[in-house]
Amino acid sequence: MKACIRPILIILSSVLLCACVVSCLMLPYMAVDTPFYTLIGRSMLHDQILPYRYIFDHKPLFGFLLYGLWDSVMPVKTGMFTILALVCAAATSAVARAIWKTGGITLFLILIAAGTSFEILSGNTESFQILLQISILSLLRTSSLPGIFATGIATLLTININYLTAVCLFAPVLFLLLTRPSPVKRTASFSAGFIAGAALLFSPYLLHDPQALADYFRQQRNFLHAYGADSKERLLTLRTAATWLAFFVPPLALWIRKYIVRVQGKISRDDLLLLIWFLSGLPAACLSGHAFAHYNLLWFTPVAIMTARLLQDSLRPAGLRIALIPAILLTGFSLVQVTADNIKKYKRFSHIDYRRLSSLTHGEPVLNIRAREALFYLANMKTADPYLFREHIDIVFGPHAAEHYLRDLSRNPPFVLLTWDGCGNGKIEAPVCAYLRAHYRKAESVKITSRSGKIHSLSFDLYRYTSDAASLNPQPGASP
């Protein structure tokens, strides 16, 4: 009976995983962040615009450059972020195999299957972060002083994908620097590389306009101050991370017992490194205070390596199969849920004619007022305001958001993109709507609804500036 069940389970899990990956490849994007980063990367590479001079985001600049480069080399845009995730997961598995002797294919399958719970296939910044983190740790294990210098450069660049990387790498890097011969020389070489990396990364600012570099950090500081989570959201983040971690505690406990607690003689430095990396990823995943699933990839990846190591070991600990049951159940549920959600997303994306939207705006500036910023990526539109992400103006300006929109509108941008029926449902302030009625007329409208009648956030109204708009909208108080 058992001999029959095992191949059935293998076939079923393979079909689920393939279906999930294919459904991801059908989408232009999965996470709203990735097209946004790509827009900034495109402006850097194609228009030579320094970050935040065209579009603002609170992430540091190296991540934008990586997404811009990936966009440049990928001929097919649909599914390209999932392809990025698969490439990074495969490379991460190869590096982990060299350090911890895990099965490369086993680890790759664990990462992309169990990682669906944490949106790994979305290709968010964690894909780059984790690959570069494990590469840095690998290089620091064996490198000479020149190699350590280069690793310092790579560390600075990696931190400038997401500042949470500094939390992930601080303890593991110190461990590798201080527990090898000549720790002072190694630390000095690494520090010199870190400083050189900063000079390299920010040299365009220093050469073009040093004041722009000060403005770069000022904008980040101001936004992050307003973006910070309250105590209630931070508590939710901790509870959410603890819940997800609970599914992986059994294999984690088995690994610690086998490779740390019950080791006869000296504990392997590489195993200690893996444990330290995991312990550093836990606070990093919770530090922002926002309960985004993809942050948990920072601690999940070391746990996935531990699990692959247990499965690869010829002397597997007793109870391993039972220990994996919670993680397997979570993985199966996530694969089904993600696949179903992706099919729904595919149908929503198909409601919009992006070529028509692009031809209507034909490269002229478009002011976004609380519409989905991903529309700018999908239709290759140009923004009229650096705060393109639909929530950023409200975060930065708070109750004065309407004043900011009116300042933008006073410049009469050729087009305005609104969340669908924003003036009718109260999502857009009355003075902003009054200005639209006086100076703009509707050029395109797309309403996407679910079976329950809920209007999806991709729905929008596009308005074109016209000098005779007032005569086209004569009813006072009417929604444009």
N, C-alpha and C positions, 0 to 999 in steps of 0.2 A: 504493500500500500504506500509506504513511504517513498519507494522507488518511483512510483507514479506521480505522487504529489510534487516532488521536487522539480522535475522538468516542466510541469504545468505552471508552477510558481515562477520559474525562470522565464518561460515564454510570456506569461501575463505581465510580469514586471518589465520585460523588454519592450512589449507592445505599448505599455503605459508611458515608458520613458521616451520612446521614439515619437509617439503621438504628441507628447508635451513639447519636445524639441521642435518638431515640425510646425506645431501651432505657434511657437515663438518666432520661427523663421518667416511665417506668413505676415508678420506685423512690421510696420515701419519703425516702431519703437514699443517698448513695454513700460519703461519708467519715464516720467515726464522730464526728469533731469537730463537724460542723455541727449535728446535733440537740442536742448537749451545750451548745454556745454558745446555742442557741435557748432551752433550758430556763432558762438564767441570764437571758437577755434577757426572757423572759416574767415571771420573778420581779421583775425591775426595773420593768417597765412596769405589770404588773397588780397586783402586791402591794407595790410601792414598797420592796423589800428591796435594800439596798446589796450590791454584789458581794462574795462570799465569806461573807456572813452566812447564805446559804441553801445555795449550792453553790459549792465551790471549784474554780478552775482557774487555772493560772499565767499565762494570757494577761491583758493589761490590759483595762480595763473597756469602752472605747469599742466594741470589736468586738461584745461581748455586746449592747450597746444597738442596734447596727445590725441584728443578727440578730433581735432582738426586734421592731424596727420592720418588718422585712421579713415576719416571721411575722404581724404584725398586719394588713398591707395585702394579703397573699395569701389569697384565699378558698379556693384549692385547695392542699392540703398536699403531695400526691403530686407529686414532681418539682419542688417549688418551689426547691430549691437549684440545680438545673440551670437553671431559668429565671433565677435570680439570676446565674449564671455567664454566660448568654447576654446578658443585659441589660448587665452590666458589660463584657463583651468588645465589644459593639456600641458602647457609649459610649467605651471606650478607643480603638477604631478611629476614631471620629469626631474625638476630640481629636488623635490621631496624624496624621490626614489634614490637620488645620489647621496642624500644626507642620512636618511633613516631606513634605507633598504626596504621601502614599501613597494608593493606592486603598483607600477605606474598606471596600468589600466584600471586596477581595482580602485585606486584613489580617485582617478578621473571620474569613474562612474559614481562613486560616493559623493563627490563634490557636486556634480550636475544633477544628481537625483535627489539626494537629501537636501542639497542647497536650494532646491526650488522653494522650500519653506522660507528662504531668506532672499528670494528674488535674484538668485545668482545669474540666471539666464537673461536678465534685463541688461547686463553689461554696464552696470553703474560703476562709479569710480573704484569700488572695492576690487573689481577685476584687475585694474592696474595696480592698486595699492598692494594687494596680497602677492601678486607676482613679483613686484619690485622688493617688497619686504623679505620674502623668502630668498630672493637672489642676493640681497645685501647680507643676510645672515650666512648664506652659503659662502660668499666671498670672504667674509670676515673670519671664517673658520680656518682658512688656509693661506690667505694672501700675505705677501711680503709688504714692506712699508709703502712702496709705490702703489700696490694694489689696494691697500687700506686707504691711501689718499684718494684714489678713484672712488672707493666705496663711500667716503665722506661726501663727495660730490653727489653720488647717487642718492644718498640719504636725504640731503637737502632738497633735491628735486622731488623725491617721493613725498616728503612732508608737504611740499607745495602742490600736491594733488588734493590732499585733505589734511588739515592740521591734526586730526585724530591719529594719524600715522606716528606722530611724535610720541604719543602715549604708548602705542604698540611697540615701538622700537627702542624706547629709552632703556628699559631694563635688559632686554636681550643684547643690545649693542654693548652696554656697560659690561655685562657678563663676559662677552667674547673679547673685549678689549683688555679687561683687567685680570683674566684668568689664563692668559698666555704669557710666554716669555717677553720681557721688555715692555711691560704695560705702559710705561710713561712715553716711550717712543711711539708705540702704537696709537695711544690716545692723542698725542701731539700730531701725528700724521693724519689721523682721522679728522681732528678739529681743523687742521689746515685745509683739508679737502672740503669740509663743510663750508668754511668761509669762502673758498674758491667757487663752490657751487652757487653760493648766494650772489657773488660778483658776476658769475656767468649768467644766471637766470635774470637778474635785474639790470644787466648792462644796457639793454635797449632803453630803459627808463633813464638811467644815468647819462647815457649819451644824448638822448633826445631832449629830456626835460626833467631834471632832478625833482622839481616841484611836483611833477606827475606821480613820482614814486611816493612822496609823502601823502598825496591825495589818494593813492591806491590803498594805503594802509588806513587812512582816515575813514574812507568809505566802508571798509570792512568793519572797523571798530564800531562805527555808528550803527551799522545794520545789525551786527551781532548783539549789540546792547539792546536793541528793540526786539530782536528775534529770540532772545533767551526764553526758555520755558519756565513756567511757574512751578511751584512746589507740587501741585496736584498732577501736572503732566510728568514731572520727574518721577514721582512715585509710580505712575502708570508705566513709565519706561522701565523702571526696575522690576516691577511685577511681570511685565511682558517678557523681558529678557530671562528672568528666573523661570518662567513657565516653559519657554523654549528650551532652556538649558536642561530642565528636568528630563526631557526626552532622551538626552544624550549623557546623563549622569552615569547610568550603568556601564557602558563601555569605557567612559572616562575613568570611573573607579577601578575597573578591571585593569586598565593600562597602568594607572598609578601603582596599584598593588603589585603588578608583575614587573614593571621596569624601574620603579623608584623604591617602594617599601621592601620588597622581598629580594632585592638584588644581593647576591652573595659577593662581597667585596666592594670595589669602587663603582659608584653609579656612573653610567656613561654621560660624558659631558653633553653629547648631542641630545640625549633624553632629557637632561636638565634644561637644556636650551628650549626644547619643545614645550616643556611644562611652563617655563618662564614666559614664553611667547603667548601661550594660552592665557595665563594669569594677567598678562598685560592687555590682551584683547578684550577681556571682560569689562574693565572700567571704560575703555575706549568706546565700546558699543553703547554705553549708557551716559557718557559724559555730556552729550549735546542736550539731553533731556527730552529729545523727541523720539517717540517709539517707532522709528522706521525700521522695517524688517531687515533691510540690506545692511545696516550697521552690524548686525549680529554675525555676519560673515567674518568679522575680525577675530572672533573667538571660535567660530565653528570650524574654520579651516584647520587650525591645529588639532581640534578634536577629530576631524575627518582623517587626518594623518595618523593619529593614534589608533583609530578604528581600522584603517587599512593595514597598519602594522600588526595589530592583533590577528586579523584575517590572514595575513601573509605568514605569520609565525607558524612553524611546524609543530610547536608545543603550545597550542592554543589553550588559554585558561578555561577551566570548567565553568559552564554556565554562560559561555559567550553567546550562544544562539538565543538563550532567554533574555540576556542583557540587551540584545539588539532589537527585540520585539517592539518596544515603544518607538524607537527611531524609524523602524520599518513601517509601522502604522502611520506615523506622521508623514513619512515620505509618500506612501501610497495615497493618502488623503490630499497632500499638496499637489501631486502629479495630476490627479483628477480635477481638482479645483482650478489649477492654473490652466489646464487644457480647456476646460469649459469657459473660463473667463476670457481666454484668448479668442475663442470662437465668437463670443459676443463682441469683443473689441474689433475683430475683423469686420463684422457686419456694420459696426458703427463707422469705422473708417471709410467703408465703401459708399456711405451716403454723401460724401463730399467730393466734388470735382475740383481737385487741387490745381490742375492745369488751368481751369477756367478762373479760379481765384487768383492765380499768378498772372494770367493775362489781363485780368481786370485792373490789377494794381500796377502792372508793367514796370516794376522796379522803383516806383515812387514811395516816399515814406508813408507808413501806416501807423497811426496812433492806436495802441491797444488799451482798451478800457475794460478790464476784468474778463476778457475772453481768454481762451486757451492759448498760451504762448507757443505751443507745439504747432499751431496752424502756420506760424511764420516759418518754421522749418519745413513743414510739408509742402507749402506753396511758395517757398523761397521768397518771402516778402521782406522788405526793409523796414525796420522799426523807426518811429519818429521820437522815441523817448528811451533813454538808457534803462529805465526800469520797465523792462518788457514782461518779466514774470508776473502773472496776473495778481499775485498777492503782495508784491514788493512795495508798491506805492502806499498801500494801506499800512504795511508794517513800518515803513520809514516815516510817513507823514501823519499817520493816525487820523484824527478828526479833521486834519487839514488836507486830506487827499483830494477833495473836490477842488480846492484852490489850485492844487498842482495840475489837475486835469484842465482847468480853465486857462491856466497859463499856457499849457501846451496847445489848447484849442485856439487861443488868441493868435497863434502863428499860422492858423489855417492849414494844417497838414492836409495833403490831397485826399487821404482816406482815413476813416476811423473804423476800427473793429470793436464791436461791442459783444458782450455776452448776450445771448438771444433774449429779445424783449426786455432788456435791462431797465429801460425806463418804465415799462408797463408793470414789472414785478417789483420795483423799488430797489433793485440792486445798483442802480446808477442814480446819483444825487440829482435833485430837481434843477439846479442851475446849469449843470452839465447838459441835461436833456433839453433845456430851453435853448442853449446855444446850438445844439445839434439841429433842433427844429428850424432855427433861423438861418443856418448856413449850410446844411447838409441834406442830402436825400439818399434814400436807400438804394443800393446798387445790387445787393445780393443778400439772401437770407436762407439759412439752413437750420431746420429744426429736427433733432434726432431724439426720438422717444423710445423708452423701453416698453415692454408689454404691459407693465403696470401704469404706464402713462408718465413716468418720470422723465424729465427733460435732461439729456446728457450734457455734460459741460463742454463738449465739442461744438454744440449748437452755437450759432453766431448770427449777427447782423453786420453787414458791411455797408458803410456810408461813404458817399463821394461828396467832396466839397463842390458847391455850386453857388454862384452869386445870387441866383434867383430862387434859392431854397425856400425862402419865406413864403413866396407865392405858391410853392408846391405843398407847403404844410400850413395852411391858413388857420386851422382850428386851434384856438388857444387852449393849452393844457393837454392837447392830444399827444399820445406817445408817438415818437417818430418811428 
